[in-house]
Amino acid sequence: MRFETKVIHIGQEPDPSTGAIVVPIYQTSTYVQEAPGKHKGYEYSRTQNPTRAALEKNIAALENGKYGLAFSSGMAAINTIMNLLKSGDHIVAEQDLYGGTHRLFTKLYTNYEIEFDFVDMTDLEKIRRVIKKNTKLLWLESPTNPLLKIIDIQAISKIAKENDCLLVVDNTFATPYFQQPINLGADIVVHSTSKYLGGHCDLIGGAIVTSNKEIYDQLAFYQNAVGGVPGPFDCWLVLRGIKTLTLRMERHNQNALAIARYLESHPKVRKVYYPGLPSHPQYELAKKQMRGFGGMVSFELKGDIEQVKKFVSSTQIISLAESLGGVESLIEHPATMTHSSIPKEERIKSGLSDELVRLSVGIEHQEDLIADLEKAFEVI
Ligand SMILES: *Cc1c(COP(=O)(O)O)cnc(C)c1O
């Protein structure tokens, strides 16, 4: 079955008891048993819920993995992967990470004596240099956030195997429609379903996919033991969003490319970051590893931080807000918003300047979006 068909059908067979074509919202905490331990596979909704099971099966299929797990947020999913570690373990992570992931690693897990090295993973030698005996995980996002670097997942999966560590890929930005890390050798894929999978800025959720039974069993145990599970209604919303994922991603991609080209030719823009532009340093790798480039575009304005703040506050159709991946376009200032928890020195070192603006390009008409940006340029 092809991707476009999977999004609509996997895990979503008509309800056996009523024939309902849409998976029902099983809004229940517990399930009646015939005799102690004799039941239909469901005991308590922290452990299992049919609406959640449908979502888990669907996301696993989209990522071409065997097992899926759904969570109450992307961070709950990420935290559950961290439960695989013990104190004394070491992680090598890409330095350009989602701000919340960076915060969880450096502000919480360092208290549990887990060590981190953050490196620029476009340079494979840097990864090899920091791997140690106690390195357990390599952690990356591609495209990265917010600089949209493309990391070579296949090459890094080889390094992970050579060194007996697991490779985790946060595939939130690309979505399984554009990139399937398990096919490229990743052991674990993680998502914030709050973004493109949900797709409508109306829910918070997360997911994990793996094809490794042992890892799945451990993560499923932690999912139940810790309890960061999504409610059935949120699972239903994600399933509903996923049905149009292919259509939305095509339009996000077309609009983002048009806007990236417009920005690249704009006199008030210093630099544009978009993997679909031939000027992007990993353009060839992006073409090889992905089947589209996504809806995120970042760019540096010429001017000072006050002008940048004025610019992001001046668009009318494009809303000033954190988050991404919805049908509506959003603009934000990473230095003072999504990435403000990263110490300034570290932030600048990783290339994330005060003048950087991040756009989550929605599925509106691209000419309306470009006209909106043009008006904002006129006020600075
Ligand atoms: C949003 C996001 C997360 C965190 O997900 P939440 O659903 O907000 O908890 C993790 N990784 C990436 C790349 C994200 O964009």
The ligand as an SDF file (V2000), in Angstrom:
LIG
                    3D

 15 15  0  0  0  0  0  0  0  0999 V2000
    7.4310   20.9450   19.0070 C   0  0  0  0  0  0  0  0  0  0  0  0
    8.5770   20.0400   18.9050 C   0  0  0  0  0  0  0  0  0  0  0  0
    8.8900   19.1420   19.9330 C   0  0  0  0  0  0  0  0  0  0  0  0
    8.1130   19.0900   21.2140 C   0  0  0  0  0  0  0  0  0  0  0  0
    6.8030   18.6770   21.0170 O   0  0  0  0  0  0  0  0  0  0  0  0
    5.5510   19.1530   21.9310 P   0  0  0  0  0  0  0  0  0  0  0  0
    4.4090   18.4720   21.2810 O   0  0  0  0  0  0  0  0  0  0  0  0
    5.4890   20.6410   21.8710 O   0  0  0  0  0  0  0  0  0  0  0  0
    5.8150   18.6610   23.3170 O   0  0  0  0  0  0  0  0  0  0  0  0
    9.9650   18.3020   19.7300 C   0  0  0  0  0  0  0  0  0  0  0  0
   10.6990   18.3380   18.6110 N   0  0  0  0  0  0  0  0  0  0  0  0
   10.4320   19.2000   17.6080 C   0  0  0  0  0  0  0  0  0  0  0  0
   11.3070   19.2020   16.3890 C   0  0  0  0  0  0  0  0  0  0  0  0
    9.3750   20.0820   17.7190 C   0  0  0  0  0  0  0  0  0  0  0  0
    9.1440   20.9430   16.7250 O   0  0  0  0  0  0  0  0  0  0  0  0
  1  2  1  0
  2  3  1  0
  2 14  2  0
  3  4  1  0
  3 10  2  0
  4  5  1  0
  5  6  1  0
  6  7  2  0
  6  8  1  0
  6  9  1  0
 10 11  1  0
 11 12  2  0
 12 13  1  0
 12 14  1  0
 14 15  1  0
M  END
$$$$
